[in-house]
Amino acid sequence: MTQPPPSPIQPARPSLPPAESWLVGVPNPAQQRQDGYAVAAFATSLPGLVPIAVVLAGVALRRVKRAGGHGKRLAYGALAVSLCWVIAIGVAVTLNLIGDYRRGIGRTVSISQVDVGRCFDADLEAEALRLVRIADCAAPHTGEAYAKVTAALVGLPAAQTGAVATQQCAGAFAEFVGKSYESSDLDMYYVVLEDRAVADGNVLCLVGMPGTRLTGTMRGSQR
């Protein structure tokens, strides 16, 4: 009896699909990396480089949207940090402006309204000093009111009035600047507020230097 030919051996299980098909839906390494622009945007936002951070974040968001990948959260984080910086700077500027307003900086007033310790802008070479503009002592300015002194000037002739007022202001000058008026390169001025002597002083003493703008208070400057 003739034996039937052996049947071909059947595989015990179906053949595996090609290896490439296993990668469907699995992100490749390039897609797993954070977008470089997003990383740069977040890094520049931290020290407050707001314009650069905003531009980089915008580029990163466009790149992620177009090509996919990661970095959207970093880009939005950079925008959030930049917004915080803008708010903080705005608050600081507002508070500084409020402080300047309260101190009267930028306001034009009569010289008689200038308090001791105030810096101002004015023409110190004018024949009469009537109006001045209050200035920030930290910024360049022309003069500073450093003292009010008491001098009995009633009935004195003009020449003697000047001598008495100058002598009184010279004593306060040395105490304020830290150097005598005679050895200082600064100039001294005075404004008679009223002739009669009063407790809080009737002569306002000023320090400045015509043709030169001062920066910072002259208190203790030894100039």
C-alpha positions in Angstrom: 0.0 0.0 0.0 1.4 3.2 -1.0 2.0 5.7 1.8 0.7 9.3 1.2 3.4 11.8 0.9 4.1 13.6 4.1 2.3 16.9 4.4 4.5 20.0 4.9 5.2 21.0 8.4 2.9 23.8 9.4 4.2 26.5 11.7 3.1 26.3 15.3 2.1 30.0 15.3 1.7 32.7 12.8 4.8 34.5 11.6 5.7 37.7 13.3 5.0 41.0 11.5 7.9 42.9 10.2 9.8 44.7 13.0 9.1 48.0 11.4 5.4 47.7 12.1 6.0 47.6 15.8 7.2 51.2 15.7 3.8 52.5 14.6 2.7 55.1 17.2 6.0 55.0 19.1 7.7 58.4 19.2 11.1 58.5 17.9 14.0 60.0 19.9 13.7 63.3 18.0 10.0 63.6 19.0 10.8 62.9 22.7 13.4 65.7 23.0 12.3 69.1 24.2 12.3 71.8 21.5 15.5 73.8 21.7 13.8 77.1 21.3 11.4 76.3 24.1 14.3 75.4 26.4 16.1 78.6 25.4 12.9 80.7 26.0 12.4 79.4 29.5 16.1 79.9 30.3 16.1 83.5 29.2 12.8 84.3 30.9 14.2 83.5 34.4 16.7 86.4 34.5 14.1 88.7 33.1 15.2 88.9 29.4 11.6 89.3 28.5 11.8 90.4 24.8 14.2 87.5 23.9 12.1 85.0 25.9 8.9 86.0 24.2 10.3 85.8 20.7 11.9 82.3 21.4 8.7 81.1 23.0 6.7 82.2 19.9 9.1 80.4 17.6 9.0 77.2 19.8 5.2 77.1 19.7 5.1 77.4 15.9 7.7 74.7 15.6 5.9 72.3 17.9 2.6 72.9 16.2 4.1 72.3 12.7 6.4 69.4 13.4 5.2 67.9 16.7 7.4 67.1 19.6 7.7 68.4 23.1 8.2 71.9 24.4 4.8 73.5 24.5 4.7 73.6 28.3 8.2 75.1 28.5 7.2 77.8 26.0 4.0 78.6 27.9 6.1 78.6 31.1 8.5 81.1 29.5 5.5 83.4 28.6 4.1 83.1 32.1 7.5 84.0 33.7 7.9 86.9 31.3 4.4 88.2 32.2 5.4 88.1 35.9 8.5 90.2 35.1 6.4 92.7 33.2 4.0 93.0 36.1 6.8 93.4 38.6 8.6 96.0 36.6 5.3 97.9 36.1 4.6 97.9 39.9 8.2 99.1 40.6 7.9 101.9 38.1 4.5 102.9 39.5 5.7 102.9 43.1 8.8 105.0 42.0 6.6 107.5 40.3 4.3 107.7 43.3 7.4 108.3 45.5 8.7 111.0 43.2 5.3 112.7 43.2 5.1 112.6 47.0 8.6 114.1 47.2 7.6 116.8 44.7 10.3 115.8 42.2 9.7 117.6 38.9 7.5 120.3 40.5 8.4 124.0 40.1 8.2 125.9 43.4 9.2 129.1 45.0 12.7 129.0 46.5 11.1 129.8 49.8 9.3 126.4 49.7 12.5 124.4 49.3 13.1 122.3 52.4 16.5 121.5 53.7 17.9 118.4 52.1 16.1 119.1 48.8 18.0 119.2 45.5 16.9 121.4 42.7 17.5 122.7 39.2 17.8 126.4 38.7 20.0 129.1 37.1 22.4 129.9 39.9 23.9 132.7 38.0 20.7 134.6 37.7 20.4 138.0 39.5 17.5 136.7 41.6 16.6 133.1 42.4 12.9 132.9 42.7 11.7 129.6 41.2 13.4 126.2 41.2 12.5 122.8 40.0 12.7 120.0 42.6 15.1 117.3 41.5 16.2 113.9 42.6 19.5 114.2 44.4 20.7 110.9 42.9 20.3 112.4 39.4 22.3 115.3 38.0 21.1 118.7 39.5 22.4 122.2 40.0 22.0 122.8 43.7 21.0 121.5 47.1 19.5 123.3 50.1 21.7 122.3 53.0 20.7 124.4 56.0 18.5 127.1 57.4 20.2 129.5 59.7 19.1 132.3 62.0 20.4 135.8 61.4 19.1 139.1 62.8 19.0 141.2 59.6 16.4 143.9 60.5 17.7 147.4 59.7 21.0 146.2 58.3 22.3 147.7 55.0 22.5 145.4 52.1 26.3 144.9 52.3 26.1 144.0 56.0 23.1 141.7 55.4 25.2 139.8 52.9 28.1 139.5 55.3 26.0 138.3 58.2 24.1 135.7 56.1 27.3 134.5 54.4 29.0 134.0 57.8 26.1 132.0 59.2 25.8 129.8 56.1 29.6 129.3 56.0 29.5 127.7 59.5 26.7 125.3 58.4 28.6 124.6 55.1 31.6 123.2 56.9 29.4 121.0 59.0 27.4 119.8 56.0 30.1 119.2 53.4 32.9 118.3 55.8 35.2 121.0 54.5 35.4 124.7 55.1 33.9 126.9 52.5 37.3 128.6 51.9 39.0 125.3 50.9 36.0 123.9 49.0 35.6 123.8 45.2 31.8 124.2 45.8 30.0 127.6 45.8 27.7 128.8 48.5 24.5 130.8 48.1 21.9 132.1 50.5 18.3 133.3 50.2 16.9 135.7 52.9 13.4 134.4 53.7 12.7 137.2 56.1 14.6 139.9 57.9 13.7 139.0 61.5 15.3 136.0 63.2 12.9 133.1 63.7 13.4 129.8 65.5 13.5 127.6 62.4 15.8 129.9 60.5 15.2 132.9 58.3 18.1 132.3 55.8 18.2 129.4 53.5 21.7 128.2 52.6 22.4 126.5 49.2 25.3 124.7 47.7 26.1 124.3 44.0 28.6 125.0 41.3 27.7 127.2 38.3 28.2 125.5 35.0 28.5 122.1 36.6 25.7 119.6 37.6 26.1 117.8 40.9 25.3 114.1 41.3 24.4 112.8 44.7 24.1 114.8 47.9 27.0 117.0 49.0 26.6 115.9 52.6 29.9 114.7 53.8 31.4 114.8 50.3 34.6 116.6 51.4 34.6 118.6 48.2 
